[in-house]
Amino acid sequence: MIFNKINSFYPEEISFLPVKSPFVFLVTVMLSASSTDVRASAAADRLFFRFPDEKALGEADVAEIEKIIHDVGLSWNKAKNIKGTAQIIAEKGLPKTMEELLELPGVGEKTASCYLSTIMGEPAVIADIHFVRVAERLGFTDTKDRTKAARQIRERFDKEYWTRISMTVNKHGRELCRPKPKCSECFLSSICPSSEVSV
């Protein structure tokens, strides 16, 4: 019931990061870790204005990459990982599977799932901080651990719903079910197991 209601409430198309090309999208998702989508997108624009493709980025100086993306946080590690990823993709081409994605420096399960879902059109559970918080509150999962939460969603819901659950739950976490939830404004308050509203 909860999924049906949240599914019908939010628009069919939900996106948080622009898709300018598969490689740019992958780097933007890498930049968004522990940052905001707005900052990540702006940093990606600056980065690809200076280094327009994977070959140029793979040959770039890490210190220059770090300077360009500094405001996204964890910028030194991200700069090294982005350079390494660019080098691999320049040599081998774009990844097509979860296994190939996870071999890239700095690409974890969340980033890989986001790429697979958005670029490859494959069902995936994208367990970011918003998703994990809300999924637990709604009773979809019983853990704050991202890997375990993603696994539970895959076990409890049919594959065809994985991406939709990821996007709607994430959006709900950004708009209403924030760290301090807006239960009094929430359309799920009468059926949510974690609602702070008396009904």
N, CA, C and O of each residue as an XYZ file, in Angstrom:
796
protein
N       0.818     -1.212      0.000
C       0.000      0.000      0.000
C       0.852      1.263      0.000
O       0.573      2.203     -0.744
N       1.895      1.285      0.836
C       2.741      2.477      0.915
C       3.430      2.731     -0.418
O       3.464      3.864     -0.899
N       3.979      1.674     -1.014
C       4.651      1.878     -2.295
C       3.677      2.358     -3.364
O       4.017      3.241     -4.150
N       2.481      1.797     -3.408
C       1.497      2.228     -4.402
C       1.191      3.713     -4.267
O       1.040      4.422     -5.262
N       1.102      4.171     -3.029
C       0.750      5.573     -2.791
C       1.900      6.513     -3.156
O       1.686      7.558     -3.770
N       3.112      6.136     -2.774
C       4.260      6.986     -3.091
C       4.550      6.937     -4.592
O       5.013      7.919     -5.174
N       4.277      5.800     -5.208
C       4.494      5.645     -6.642
C       3.551      6.533     -7.441
O       3.954      7.143     -8.432
N       2.313      6.604     -7.017
C       1.332      7.412     -7.749
C       1.472      8.899     -7.462
O       1.023      9.726     -8.256
N       2.083      9.248     -6.343
C       2.196     10.657     -5.967
C       3.254     11.394     -6.788
O       3.040     12.534     -7.202
N       4.393     10.742     -7.022
C       5.502     11.415     -7.691
C       5.473     11.208     -9.201
O       4.957     10.198     -9.680
N       6.026     12.165     -9.955
C       5.959     12.081    -11.420
C       6.666     10.850    -11.970
O       7.536     10.266    -11.324
N       6.273     10.477    -13.165
C       6.839      9.279    -13.789
C       8.329      9.429    -14.038
O       9.099      8.485    -13.861
N       8.726     10.617    -14.449
C      10.140     10.870    -14.719
C      10.751     11.648    -13.557
O      10.324     12.764    -13.263
N      11.738     11.070    -12.903
C      12.454     11.726    -11.810
C      13.938     11.653    -12.116
O      14.465     10.580    -12.411
N      14.614     12.794    -12.045
C      16.067     12.798    -12.237
C      16.677     13.817    -11.287
O      16.067     14.840    -10.977
N      17.874     13.528    -10.836
C      18.551     14.416     -9.899
C      19.827     15.013    -10.493
O      20.291     16.066    -10.056
N      20.387     14.332    -11.491
C      21.605     14.813    -12.145
C      21.397     14.813    -13.656
O      20.752     13.909    -14.187
N      21.932     15.809    -14.355
C      21.772     15.857    -15.816
C      22.572     14.751    -16.494
O      23.600     14.306    -15.985
N      22.080     14.315    -17.654
C      22.790     13.307    -18.441
C      23.255     13.962    -19.739
O      22.493     14.072    -20.700
N      24.515     14.393    -19.752
C      25.074     15.026    -20.942
C      25.790     14.018    -21.817
O      25.836     14.159    -23.039
N      26.346     13.003    -21.183
C      26.932     11.857    -21.867
C      27.166     10.801    -20.803
O      27.221     11.138    -19.620
N      27.308      9.534    -21.176
C      27.535      8.505    -20.154
C      28.758      8.782    -19.277
O      28.688      8.623    -18.059
N      29.866      9.189    -19.875
C      31.075      9.429    -19.084
C      30.909     10.641    -18.168
O      31.297     10.595    -17.000
N      30.343     11.708    -18.688
C      30.115     12.903    -17.855
C      29.178     12.559    -16.702
O      29.383     13.007    -15.574
N      28.160     11.772    -16.987
C      27.224     11.387    -15.932
C      27.929     10.581    -14.849
O      27.725     10.826    -13.660
N      28.757      9.623    -15.251
C      29.477      8.803    -14.276
C      30.340      9.666    -13.376
O      30.335      9.490    -12.158
N      31.076     10.592    -13.956
C      31.942     11.472    -13.167
C      31.103     12.365    -12.251
O      31.487     12.616    -11.109
N      29.972     12.840    -12.742
C      29.116     13.691    -11.922
C      28.592     12.931    -10.712
O      28.527     13.483     -9.614
N      28.220     11.672    -10.903
C      27.772     10.856     -9.770
C      28.923     10.658     -8.782
O      28.714     10.712     -7.570
N      30.122     10.433     -9.286
C      31.287     10.305     -8.403
C      31.499     11.582     -7.602
O      31.833     11.527     -6.419
N      31.308     12.724     -8.238
C      31.476     14.008     -7.562
C      30.400     14.247     -6.512
O      30.634     14.962     -5.537
N      29.225     13.656     -6.701
C      28.100     13.927     -5.808
C      28.213     13.222     -4.459
O      27.478     13.551     -3.529
N      29.123     12.258     -4.341
C      29.280     11.545     -3.072
C      29.649     12.521     -1.962
O      30.597     13.293     -2.106
N      28.913     12.493     -0.862
C      29.143     13.388      0.282
C      29.077     14.855     -0.124
O      29.724     15.702      0.492
N      28.302     15.156     -1.150
C      28.118     16.527     -1.601
C      26.673     16.684     -2.046
O      25.853     15.792     -1.831
N      26.359     17.816     -2.665
C      25.016     18.032     -3.182
C      25.027     17.868     -4.697
O      26.067     18.008     -5.340
N      23.864     17.571     -5.254
C      23.766     17.424     -6.699
C      24.096     18.736     -7.412
O      24.693     18.723     -8.489
N      23.715     19.853     -6.825
C      23.979     21.156     -7.440
C      25.481     21.412     -7.523
O      25.990     21.825     -8.565
N      26.181     21.164     -6.428
C      27.631     21.366     -6.435
C      28.327     20.388     -7.376
O      29.263     20.755     -8.087
N      27.865     19.146     -7.374
C      28.463     18.137     -8.244
C      28.292     18.508     -9.711
O      29.235     18.388    -10.492
N      27.105     18.954    -10.090
C      26.842     19.325    -11.479
C      27.688     20.520    -11.896
O      28.232     20.547    -13.001
N      27.799     21.509    -11.010
C      28.606     22.690    -11.311
C      30.084     22.323    -11.448
O      30.777     22.828    -12.332
N      30.563     21.436    -10.562
C      31.962     21.002    -10.631
C      32.228     20.225    -11.914
O      33.277     20.385    -12.539
N      31.265     19.379    -12.307
C      31.419     18.619    -13.547
C      31.472     19.553    -14.752
O      32.257     19.331    -15.673
N      30.653     20.580    -14.751
C      30.683     21.560    -15.854
C      32.054     22.217    -15.964
O      32.597     22.360    -17.059
N      32.608     22.615    -14.823
C      33.931     23.247    -14.834
C      34.998     22.263    -15.299
O      35.882     22.605    -16.084
N      34.897     21.042    -14.803
C      35.898     20.023    -15.103
C      35.919     19.684    -16.587
O      36.989     19.586    -17.188
N      34.741     19.502    -17.181
C      34.696     19.112    -18.592
C      34.857     20.292    -19.531
O      35.113     20.098    -20.720
N      34.715     21.497    -19.032
C      35.086     22.667    -19.824
C      36.602     22.699    -20.011
O      37.103     23.084    -21.068
N      37.318     22.291    -18.973
C      38.788     22.269    -19.015
C      39.304     20.992    -19.682
O      40.252     21.042    -20.466
N      38.698     19.874    -19.382
C      39.117     18.577    -19.938
C      37.897     17.921    -20.583
O      37.112     17.283    -19.881
N      37.716     18.058    -21.888
C      36.443     17.720    -22.534
C      36.100     16.243    -22.671
O      34.945     15.918    -22.947
N      37.058     15.337    -22.490
C      36.740     13.923    -22.647
C      37.629     13.067    -21.751
O      38.485     13.580    -21.030
N      37.410     11.744    -21.809
C      38.152     10.844    -20.920
C      39.646     10.829    -21.194
O      40.444     10.661    -20.273
N      40.032     11.003    -22.457
C      41.457     11.020    -22.785
C      42.135     12.231    -22.146
O      43.185     12.107    -21.514
N      41.526     13.389    -22.317
C      42.102     14.616    -21.748
C      42.118     14.552    -20.225
O      43.085     14.970    -19.587
N      41.054     14.034    -19.656
C      40.960     13.957    -18.202
C      41.948     12.933    -17.649
O      42.515     13.125    -16.573
N      42.148     11.848    -18.389
C      43.101     10.834    -17.956
C      44.538     11.317    -17.986
O      45.388     10.784    -17.272
N      44.816     12.311    -18.794
C      46.161     12.878    -18.900
C      46.349     14.107    -18.019
O      47.444     14.666    -17.960
N      45.299     14.528    -17.340
C      45.349     15.752    -16.535
C      46.160     15.548    -15.267
O      46.342     14.423    -14.802
N      46.640     16.649    -14.719
C      47.356     16.629    -13.451
C      46.332     16.538    -12.317
O      45.350     17.279    -12.296
N      46.571     15.631    -11.385
C      45.617     15.428    -10.289
C      45.410     16.714     -9.496
O      44.293     17.003     -9.066
N      46.459     17.477     -9.302
C      46.346     18.710     -8.529
C      45.429     19.717     -9.214
O      44.706     20.458     -8.548
N      45.459     19.742    -10.543
C      44.576     20.662    -11.262
C      43.127     20.196    -11.179
O      42.218     21.008    -11.006
N      42.916     18.893    -11.303
C      41.558     18.358    -11.139
C      41.041     18.702     -9.744
O      39.911     19.164     -9.587
N      41.872     18.475     -8.746
C      41.486     18.754     -7.350
C      41.106     20.219     -7.159
O      40.148     20.529     -6.451
N      41.844     21.099     -7.778
C      41.556     22.526     -7.649
C      40.194     22.870     -8.262
O      39.442     23.671     -7.707
N      39.891     22.268     -9.393
C      38.638     22.546    -10.089
C      37.426     22.039     -9.305
O      36.378     22.683     -9.293
N      37.571     20.888     -8.655
C      36.425     20.262     -7.975
C      36.453     20.469     -6.464
O      35.719     19.802     -5.735
N      37.275     21.365     -5.997
C      37.560     21.497     -4.566
C      36.312     21.610     -3.693
O      36.274     21.057     -2.594
N      35.291     22.322     -4.174
C      34.157     22.613     -3.289
C      33.189     21.442     -3.115
O      32.206     21.578     -2.387
N      33.433     20.293     -3.762
C      32.533     19.152     -3.565
C      32.911     18.311     -2.351
O      32.165     17.410     -1.965
N      34.058     18.597     -1.747
C      34.503     17.812     -0.606
C      35.216     16.547     -1.033
O      34.974     16.028     -2.123
N      36.091     16.052     -0.181
C      36.894     14.856     -0.476
C      37.568     14.991     -1.838
O      37.730     14.012     -2.566
N      37.955     16.213     -2.165
C      38.348     16.520     -3.535
C      39.650     15.844     -3.976
O      39.798     15.517     -5.154
N      40.595     15.629     -3.055
C      41.851     14.997     -3.469
C      41.614     13.539     -3.872
O      42.084     13.094     -4.918
N      40.885     12.803     -3.037
C      40.572     11.412     -3.371
C      39.721     11.319     -4.634
O      39.949     10.459     -5.485
N      38.743     12.207     -4.747
C      37.900     12.200     -5.939
C      38.719     12.513     -7.185
O      38.501     11.911     -8.237
N      39.652     13.443     -7.078
C      40.490     13.804     -8.228
C      41.321     12.613     -8.690
O      41.410     12.345     -9.889
N      41.928     11.901     -7.753
C      42.730     10.721     -8.106
C      41.852      9.643     -8.738
O      42.236      9.021     -9.728
N      40.682      9.430     -8.163
C      39.789      8.393     -8.675
C      39.241      8.742    -10.056
O      39.139      7.880    -10.928
N      38.894      9.998    -10.245
C      38.365     10.430    -11.541
C      39.429     10.295    -12.625
O      39.138      9.836    -13.729
N      40.639     10.688    -12.318
C      41.734     10.527    -13.284
C      41.932      9.048    -13.619
O      42.047      8.683    -14.790
N      41.972      8.201    -12.594
C      42.153      6.773    -12.817
C      41.024      6.169    -13.633
O      41.260      5.361    -14.531
N      39.796      6.564    -13.319
C      38.639      6.080    -14.070
C      38.703      6.530    -15.524
O      38.415      5.757    -16.437
N      39.082      7.779    -15.729
C      39.204      8.307    -17.097
C      40.244      7.527    -17.897
O      40.029      7.229    -19.072
N      41.347      7.205    -17.275
C      42.390      6.442    -17.960
C      41.889      5.071    -18.392
O      42.138      4.636    -19.516
N      41.180      4.394    -17.492
C      40.666      3.058    -17.806
C      39.631      3.117    -18.929
O      39.655      2.295    -19.845
N      38.732      4.080    -18.855
C      37.689      4.192    -19.879
C      38.269      4.620    -21.217
O      37.804      4.171    -22.264
N      39.281      5.482    -21.195
C      39.940      5.879    -22.443
C      40.567      4.669    -23.128
O      40.625      4.601    -24.356
N      41.036      3.720    -22.329
C      41.695      2.532    -22.877
C      40.708      1.427    -23.216
O      40.827      0.794    -24.265
N      39.740      1.188    -22.349
C      38.870      0.020    -22.497
C      37.454      0.344    -22.958
O      36.710     -0.558    -23.342
N      37.072      1.613    -22.927
C      35.711      1.982    -23.271
C      34.818      2.043    -22.047
O      35.239      1.723    -20.935
N      33.590      2.454    -22.264
C      32.649      2.622    -21.163
C      32.239      1.276    -20.558
O      32.111      0.286    -21.279
N      32.037      1.236    -19.255
C      31.610     -0.009    -18.595
C      30.180     -0.354    -18.978
O      29.374      0.526    -19.281
N      29.872     -1.658    -18.961
C      28.539     -2.111    -19.317
C      27.899     -2.989    -18.248
O      26.712     -3.306    -18.325
N      28.687     -3.379    -17.254
C      28.165     -4.267    -16.214
C      28.537     -3.742    -14.836
O      29.414     -2.888    -14.697
N      27.862     -4.262    -13.823
C      28.183     -3.917    -12.440
C      29.629     -4.273    -12.130
O      30.331     -3.505    -11.474
N      30.071     -5.419    -12.592
C      31.440     -5.871    -12.327
C      32.459     -4.899    -12.914
O      33.438     -4.555    -12.252
N      32.241     -4.460    -14.135
C      33.155     -3.507    -14.771
C      33.147     -2.171    -14.043
O      34.193     -1.545    -13.873
N      31.988     -1.740    -13.621
C      31.888     -0.469    -12.901
C      32.630     -0.514    -11.572
O      33.332      0.431    -11.213
N      32.472     -1.612    -10.847
C      33.090     -1.720     -9.531
C      34.610     -1.856     -9.601
O      35.288     -1.717     -8.583
N      35.146     -2.122    -10.780
C      36.594     -2.166    -10.954
C      37.195     -0.774    -11.124
O      38.413     -0.609    -11.051
N      36.353      0.220    -11.347
C      36.835      1.588    -11.546
C      37.169      2.233    -10.199
O      36.444      2.026     -9.226
N      38.241      3.002    -10.126
C      38.619      3.663     -8.867
C      37.513      4.594     -8.364
O      37.023      5.445     -9.106
N      37.134      4.426     -7.120
C      36.166      5.330     -6.515
C      34.722      5.048     -6.848
O      33.840      5.800     -6.432
N      34.449      3.975     -7.594
C      33.067      3.640     -7.945
C      32.585      2.511     -7.045
O      33.078      1.385     -7.113
N      31.605      2.837     -6.198
C      31.021      1.843     -5.316
C      29.665      1.401     -5.837
O      29.268      1.743     -6.951
N      28.967      0.640     -5.021
C      27.697      0.059     -5.457
C      26.653      1.115     -5.798
O      25.912      0.959     -6.768
N      26.587      2.193     -5.009
C      25.584      3.222     -5.275
C      25.831      3.905     -6.607
O      24.910      4.068     -7.407
N      27.076      4.306     -6.846
C      27.424      4.972     -8.104
C      27.197      4.040     -9.284
O      26.659      4.447    -10.314
N      27.611      2.787     -9.126
C      27.429      1.808    -10.201
C      25.950      1.588    -10.495
O      25.555      1.516    -11.658
N      25.135      1.481     -9.457
C      23.700      1.266     -9.642
C      23.049      2.455    -10.333
O      22.173      2.288    -11.181
N      23.478      3.643     -9.967
C      22.948      4.858    -10.584
C      23.269      4.883    -12.080
O      22.419      5.236    -12.897
N      24.490      4.510    -12.430
C      24.911      4.459    -13.831
C      24.126      3.386    -14.591
O      23.616      3.643    -15.682
N      24.032      2.201    -14.022
C      23.325      1.111    -14.686
C      21.869      1.477    -14.947
O      21.334      1.194    -16.019
N      21.238      2.101    -13.973
C      19.841      2.471    -14.099
C      19.646      3.575    -15.134
O      18.803      3.449    -16.022
N      20.410      4.645    -15.028
C      20.211      5.826    -15.856
C      20.754      5.652    -17.265
O      20.098      6.020    -18.239
N      21.941      5.096    -17.372
C      22.604      4.993    -18.676
C      22.263      3.692    -19.401
O      22.020      3.698    -20.608
N      22.244      2.590    -18.676
C      22.024      1.295    -19.306
C      20.553      0.866    -19.307
O      20.177     -0.092    -19.983
N      19.727      1.589    -18.540
C      18.313      1.256    -18.481
C      18.023     -0.050    -17.761
O      16.998     -0.685    -18.008
N      18.924     -0.454    -16.871
C      18.743     -1.706    -16.147
C      18.131     -1.451    -14.770
O      18.419     -0.424    -14.155
N      17.303     -2.356    -14.279
C      16.754     -2.203    -12.924
C      17.881     -2.183    -11.900
O      18.792     -3.009    -11.958
N      17.823     -1.242    -10.964
C      18.874     -1.148     -9.949
C      18.328     -0.456     -8.714
O      17.457      0.408     -8.809
N      18.841     -0.837     -7.563
C      18.502     -0.179     -6.304
C      19.611      0.811     -5.992
O      20.767      0.425     -5.816
N      19.258      2.085     -5.922
C      20.232      3.150     -5.701
C      20.116      3.599     -4.253
O      19.270      4.427     -3.915
N      20.954      3.058     -3.419
C      20.825      3.266     -1.974
C      21.731      4.393     -1.498
O      22.823      4.153     -0.981
N      21.261      5.630     -1.680
C      22.014      6.758     -1.142
C      21.477      7.120      0.237
O      20.614      6.423      0.771
N      21.974      8.188      0.805
C      21.640      8.544      2.185
C      20.147      8.818      2.358
O      19.563      8.430      3.370
N      19.525      9.482      1.383
C      18.088      9.764      1.471
C      17.288      8.471      1.403
O      16.360      8.256      2.183
N      17.657      7.622      0.467
C      16.931      6.369      0.273
C      16.961      5.503      1.526
O      15.928      4.997      1.963
N      18.139      5.338      2.096
C      18.276      4.450      3.262
C      17.468      4.971      4.449
O      16.824      4.198      5.158
N      17.507      6.274      4.656
C      16.756      6.871      5.769
C      15.257      6.626      5.606
O      14.590      6.197      6.548
N      14.738      6.894      4.430
C      13.298      6.804      4.205
C      12.826      5.355      4.105
O      11.765      5.008      4.625
N      13.608      4.514      3.440
C      13.217      3.109      3.304
C      13.040      2.454      4.669
O      12.127      1.653      4.868
N      13.916      2.799      5.605
C      13.787      2.251      6.952
C      12.538      2.806      7.654
O      11.803      2.067      8.308
N      12.314      4.101      7.509
C      11.147      4.693      8.152
C       9.836      4.121      7.614
O       8.867      3.963      8.357
N       9.816      3.816      6.325
C       8.600      3.292      5.708
C       8.414      1.799      5.954
O       7.364      1.237      5.642
N       9.437      1.160      6.516
C       9.338     -0.266      6.783
C       9.747     -1.138      5.614
O       9.543     -2.352      5.646
N      10.326     -0.534      4.575
C      10.811     -1.312      3.437
C      12.078     -2.083      3.803
O      12.346     -3.150      3.250
N      12.853     -1.536      4.737
C      14.081     -2.173      5.206
C      14.136     -2.041      6.723
O      13.334     -1.325      7.322
N      15.088     -2.737      7.339
C      15.240     -2.627      8.797
C      16.673     -2.273      9.171
O      17.146     -2.631     10.249
N      17.369     -1.561      8.265
C      18.772     -1.256      8.500
C      19.145      0.105      7.943
O      18.508      0.604      7.016
N      20.183      0.703      8.517
C      20.737      1.948      7.990
C      21.963      1.686      7.115
O      22.548      2.611      6.551
N      22.335      0.432      7.014
C      23.484      0.054      6.183
C      23.057      0.029      4.710
O      22.090     -0.644      4.353
N      23.777      0.757      3.863
C      23.367      0.899      2.463
C      23.364     -0.431      1.722
O      22.417     -0.740      0.999
N      24.404     -1.203      1.897
C      24.503     -2.475      1.184
C      23.389     -3.424      1.602
O      22.765     -4.071      0.760
N      23.140     -3.503      2.915
C      22.082     -4.382      3.412
C      20.703     -3.880      2.983
O      19.830     -4.673      2.631
N      20.515     -2.567      3.015
C      19.228     -1.999      2.605
C      18.950     -2.302      1.136
O      17.837     -2.686      0.778
N      19.958     -2.131      0.291
C      19.786     -2.424     -1.137
C      19.448     -3.894     -1.340
O      18.593     -4.227     -2.161
N      20.107     -4.768     -0.603
C      19.842     -6.198     -0.731
C      18.412     -6.531     -0.305
O      17.735     -7.330     -0.953
N      17.957     -5.917      0.785
C      16.604     -6.186      1.252
C      15.558     -5.733      0.240
O      14.554     -6.415      0.036
N      15.785     -4.599     -0.386
C      14.848     -4.127     -1.413
C      14.824     -5.110     -2.577
O      13.755     -5.435     -3.094
N      15.988     -5.581     -2.988
C      16.041     -6.537     -4.097
C      15.326     -7.843     -3.748
O      14.748     -8.497     -4.616
N      15.372     -8.209     -2.476
C      14.718     -9.448     -2.039
C      13.207     -9.291     -1.884
O      12.453    -10.238     -2.105
N      12.773     -8.097     -1.505
C      11.370     -7.902     -1.147
C      10.495     -7.366     -2.274
O       9.270     -7.464     -2.206
N      11.110     -6.801     -3.306
C      10.345     -6.230     -4.409
C      10.782     -6.862     -5.732
O      11.946     -7.222     -5.907
N       9.842     -6.987     -6.644
C      10.171     -7.498     -7.968
C      11.156     -6.562     -8.667
O      11.151     -5.349     -8.457
N      11.984     -7.154     -9.487
C      13.053     -6.416    -10.158
C      12.540     -5.207    -10.941
O      13.206     -4.174    -11.012
N      11.359     -5.346    -11.521
C      10.816     -4.259    -12.344
C      10.550     -2.984    -11.539
O      10.402     -1.908    -12.118
N      10.489     -3.098    -10.200
C      10.194     -1.933     -9.371
C      11.436     -1.314     -8.730
O      11.333     -0.259     -8.104
N      12.586     -1.931     -8.867
C      13.772     -1.466     -8.140
C      14.107      0.000     -8.411
O      14.298      0.785     -7.481
N      14.176      0.357     -9.681
C      14.547      1.735    -10.017
C      13.483      2.715     -9.549
O      13.806      3.771     -9.005
N      12.225      2.373     -9.756
C      11.143      3.273     -9.362
C      11.126      3.493     -7.856
O      10.953      4.620     -7.392
N      11.303      2.429     -7.099
C      11.385      2.568     -5.644
C      12.548      3.487     -5.272
O      12.406      4.373     -4.429
N      13.682      3.270     -5.901
C      14.862      4.083     -5.608
C      14.580      5.563     -5.817
O      14.909      6.388     -4.965
N      13.972      5.899     -6.950
C      13.777      7.301     -7.294
C      12.687      7.966     -6.458
O      12.850      9.099     -6.006
N      11.573      7.259     -6.252
C      10.488      7.877     -5.487
C      10.839      8.018     -4.013
O      10.539      9.040     -3.396
N      11.466      7.003     -3.451
C      11.855      7.072     -2.044
C      12.923      8.144     -1.839
O      12.894      8.872     -0.847
N      13.857      8.238     -2.770
C      14.885      9.278     -2.702
C      14.239     10.667     -2.749
O      14.569     11.543     -1.949
N      13.324     10.853     -3.686
C      12.665     12.165     -3.818
C      11.856     12.488     -2.573
O      11.837     13.633     -2.121
N      11.191     11.489     -2.019
C      10.422     11.700     -0.794
C      11.341     12.146      0.343
O      10.971     12.990      1.159
N      12.546     11.565      0.384
C      13.507     11.938      1.412
C      14.042     13.344      1.267
O      14.418     13.973      2.256
N      14.081     13.839      0.053
C      14.551     15.205     -0.189
C      13.465     16.238      0.096
O      13.754     17.359      0.514
N      12.204     15.844     -0.136
C      11.127     16.827     -0.062
C      10.368     16.821      1.262
O      10.066     17.886      1.801
N      10.056     15.646      1.791
C       9.234     15.579      2.991
C       9.867     14.790      4.126
O       9.877     15.242      5.272
N      10.394     13.610      3.810
C      10.925     12.744      4.866
C      12.410     13.049      5.085
O      13.279     12.192      4.927
N      12.654     14.287      5.449
C      14.012     14.771      5.642
C      14.560     14.270      6.988
O      13.826     13.628      7.738
N      15.836     14.549      7.310
C      16.349     14.122      8.620
C      15.403     14.515      9.757
O      15.177     13.742     10.688
N      14.855     15.734      9.664
C      13.757     16.130     10.555
C      12.486     16.059      9.710
O      12.191     17.000      8.973
N      11.731     14.968      9.801
C      10.626     14.738      8.860
C       9.465     15.719      9.012
O       9.160     16.193     10.106
N       8.829     16.006      7.869
C       7.666     16.892      7.850
C       6.392     16.045      7.864
O       5.592     16.088      6.929
N       6.222     15.285      8.928
C       5.109     14.338      8.993
C       3.752     15.016      8.872
O       2.829     14.447      8.289
N       3.616     16.214      9.409
C       2.324     16.900      9.368
C       1.934     17.297      7.949
O       0.759     17.546      7.679
N       2.909     17.359      7.038
C       2.634     17.720      5.648
C       2.611     16.503      4.732
O       2.319     16.630      3.543
N       2.911     15.343      5.264
C       3.158     14.169      4.426
C       1.884     13.409      4.077
O       1.054     13.142      4.946
N       1.736     13.065      2.813
C       0.575     12.324      2.327
C       0.574     10.867      2.796
O      -0.418     10.159      2.619
N       1.685     10.417      3.395
C       1.762      9.055      3.903
C       1.548      8.967      5.416
O       1.622      7.880      5.989
N       1.289     10.085      6.052
C       1.282     10.117      7.518
C       0.272      9.159      8.148
O       0.485      8.684      9.263
N      -0.819      8.872      7.447
C      -1.849      8.000      8.036
C      -1.495      6.518      7.959
O      -2.102      5.699      8.648
N      -0.502      6.166      7.111
C      -0.146      4.752      6.961
C       1.337      4.484      7.224
O       1.762      3.328      7.219
N       2.119      5.523      7.450
C       3.567      5.338      7.667
C       3.820      4.804      9.082
O       3.319      5.378     10.048
N       4.577      3.733      9.218
C       4.850      3.167     10.548
C       5.689      4.071     11.431
O       5.764      3.856     12.640
N       6.322      5.082     10.844
C       7.188      5.974     11.615
C       6.588      7.370     11.774
O       7.255      8.280     12.266
N       5.349      7.539     11.365
C       4.732      8.862     11.402
C       4.679      9.426     12.817
O       4.370      8.715     13.773
N       4.979     10.688     12.929
C       4.902     11.389     14.215
C       3.579     12.117     14.369
O       3.390     12.894     15.305
N       2.667     11.859     13.444
C       1.350     12.503     13.474
C       0.339     11.523     14.078
O       0.255     10.373     13.646
N      -0.410     11.969     15.053
C      -1.442     11.127     15.658
C      -2.655     11.058     14.738
O      -3.173     12.082     14.293
N      -3.095      9.843     14.461
C      -4.249      9.673     13.570
C      -5.335      8.844     14.271
O      -6.388      8.588     13.688
